[in-house]
Amino acid sequence: MTPPFSRTPLTPKQRLIAALDRQVPDRLPVTTHHLMRYYLDKYIPGRTRDNFFATFGLDPIVWTAATRAAEGSGAGFDPAPGVASGDARRLTSDTWRIASREVPGAENRTTRFTITTPRKTLTMELQANAFTSWVSERLLKEKTDIDLLGEYAPVPVCDVAAVNAVAEAQGENALVRGAIPGFDLYGQPGCWQDACVLFGVEEMILETFDDPEWVHAFLGILRDRKLQYARSLGGARYDLIEHGGGDASSTVISPKVFDEFVAPYDRAVVAAAREAGQRVVYHTCGGMMPLLERLAELGTNALETFTPRAMGGDADLTEAKRRIGDRVCLIGGFDQNRFFTTATPEETRAEVRRCFRAVGAGGGFILSPSDHFFEAAPALLHAFADEARQCVY
């Protein structure tokens, strides 16, 4: 364990980085994951992300997804950067043309995408409501469709200059987070996770038994795409890059599936991002306890979200700290469903203290809700942040 910082107050960025590096900061870092637009619009209308963090006294995090087409690839953004569209900044080319249209009459806002390649036309449908969006029709419907993805889909790389402009603007005030890109229209960072989005999680699990060779081929295509991005991260002033996804949790797949179809592919991407000078967090929103050591062996700096049992996870913070706390930073662990909505401020404060006692010793812990939240009483957010600021080392 590296020596603790002095008791001199740290900047928010220093405090969060100290925890990520398993050092002891001045106090418990406290933040959130993604800040959902729905929450701002409902509870503090007219306020910005910066207003949110300042209002509640949380350690700020800024997310930026700065990508570009690889040099010489012939790909480009369509529509162009800056267009106010839900599917803006998608990479297209002469052999990967994307068109979209809104589907009228659906209960939820529905967008249908058509991707034209030299050999076949693919379709995908997304739906959205005020809270979130989801896939209502998978892109890949036949197993041979993975060949089109591998041959024609443009590969994003990091726009280092754009990332560094964000980092420069934030200075010491905020941690700058990003993620390994998923599939442009709707995807997630992990190789297995992205495959489940594109083909279906139940279908992927069945194919691990019926056609494991095909599953490996599919995951290899996704890994190679993500490796190109990870290797392009050199010089980018990200503070933390996210990989992984909940479909690789123990509430979805077995440790055996994790060992064969998740770990080898995600470990390679993590290694490439680390070699490019980045800190990496592996995101597992779901069950983690049967996989803790396996997750720590992926080579990341941190793991999240340590979802409590009351929220459908299985996190035991004390046990997690004992088993892997000397290897990775732990992020999350807080039950926002109860303690941001129906609890009293005193109960919320007590839960903050419980988390700190369970896992805070020696640093290496960032208190955060377990993934997104949409509803939160402002008084309880104030109690959450204020109590955490009083948890000093």
Rosetta blueprint (number, residue, H / E / L):
1 M L
2 T L
3 P L
4 P L
5 F L
6 S L
7 R L
8 T L
9 P L
10 L L
11 T L
12 P H
13 K H
14 Q H
15 R H
16 L H
17 I H
18 A H
19 A H
20 L H
21 D L
22 R L
23 Q L
24 V L
25 P L
26 D L
27 R E
28 L L
29 P L
30 V E
31 T L
32 T L
33 H L
34 H L
35 L L
36 M L
37 R H
38 Y H
39 Y H
40 L H
41 D H
42 K H
43 Y H
44 I L
45 P L
46 G L
47 R L
48 T L
49 R H
50 D H
51 N H
52 F H
53 F H
54 A H
55 T H
56 F H
57 G L
58 L L
59 D L
60 P L
61 I E
62 V E
63 W E
64 T L
65 A L
66 A L
67 T E
68 R E
69 A E
70 A L
71 E L
72 G L
73 S L
74 G L
75 A L
76 G E
77 F E
78 D L
79 P L
80 A L
81 P L
82 G L
83 V L
84 A L
85 S L
86 G L
87 D L
88 A L
89 R L
90 R L
91 L E
92 T E
93 S E
94 D L
95 T L
96 W E
97 R E
98 I E
99 A E
100 S E
101 R E
102 E E
103 V L
104 P L
105 G L
106 A L
107 E L
108 N L
109 R E
110 T E
111 T E
112 R E
113 F E
114 T E
115 I E
116 T E
117 T L
118 P L
119 R L
120 K L
121 T E
122 L E
123 T E
124 M E
125 E E
126 L E
127 Q E
128 A E
129 N L
130 A L
131 F L
132 T L
133 S E
134 W E
135 V E
136 S E
137 E E
138 R L
139 L L
140 L L
141 K L
142 E L
143 K L
144 T L
145 D H
146 I H
147 D H
148 L H
149 L H
150 G H
151 E H
152 Y H
153 A L
154 P L
155 V L
156 P E
157 V E
158 C E
159 D L
160 V H
161 A H
162 A H
163 V H
164 N H
165 A H
166 V H
167 A H
168 E H
169 A H
170 Q H
171 G L
172 E L
173 N L
174 A L
175 L E
176 V E
177 R E
178 G E
179 A E
180 I L
181 P L
182 G L
183 F L
184 D L
185 L L
186 Y L
187 G L
188 Q L
189 P L
190 G L
191 C H
192 W H
193 Q H
194 D H
195 A H
196 C H
197 V H
198 L H
199 F H
200 G L
201 V H
202 E H
203 E H
204 M H
205 I H
206 L H
207 E H
208 T H
209 F H
210 D H
211 D L
212 P H
213 E H
214 W H
215 V H
216 H H
217 A H
218 F H
219 L H
220 G H
221 I H
222 L H
223 R H
224 D H
225 R H
226 K H
227 L H
228 Q H
229 Y H
230 A H
231 R H
232 S L
233 L L
234 G L
235 G L
236 A L
237 R L
238 Y L
239 D L
240 L E
241 I E
242 E E
243 H E
244 G E
245 G L
246 G H
247 D H
248 A H
249 S L
250 S L
251 T L
252 V L
253 I L
254 S L
255 P H
256 K H
257 V H
258 F H
259 D H
260 E H
261 F H
262 V H
263 A H
264 P H
265 Y H
266 D H
267 R H
268 A H
269 V H
270 V H
271 A H
272 A H
273 A H
274 R H
275 E H
276 A L
277 G L
278 Q L
279 R L
280 V E
281 V E
282 Y E
283 H E
284 T L
285 C L
286 G L
287 G L
288 M L
289 M H
290 P H
291 L H
292 L H
293 E H
294 R H
295 L H
296 A H
297 E L
298 L L
299 G L
300 T L
301 N L
302 A E
303 L E
304 E E
305 T E
306 F L
307 T L
308 P L
309 R H
310 A H
311 M H
312 G L
313 G L
314 D L
315 A L
316 D L
317 L H
318 T H
319 E H
320 A H
321 K H
322 R H
323 R H
324 I H
325 G L
326 D L
327 R L
328 V L
329 C E
330 L E
331 I E
332 G E
333 G E
334 F E
335 D L
336 Q H
337 N H
338 R H
339 F H
340 F L
341 T L
342 T L
343 A L
344 T L
345 P H
346 E H
347 E H
348 T H
349 R H
350 A H
351 E H
352 V H
353 R H
354 R H
355 C H
356 F H
357 R H
358 A H
359 V H
360 G L
361 A L
362 G L
363 G L
364 G L
365 F E
366 I E
367 L E
368 S E
369 P E
370 S L
371 D L
372 H L
373 F L
374 F L
375 E L
376 A L
377 A L
378 P H
379 A H
380 L H
381 L H
382 H H
383 A H
384 F H
385 A H
386 D H
387 E H
388 A H
389 R H
390 Q L
391 C L
392 V E
393 Y L
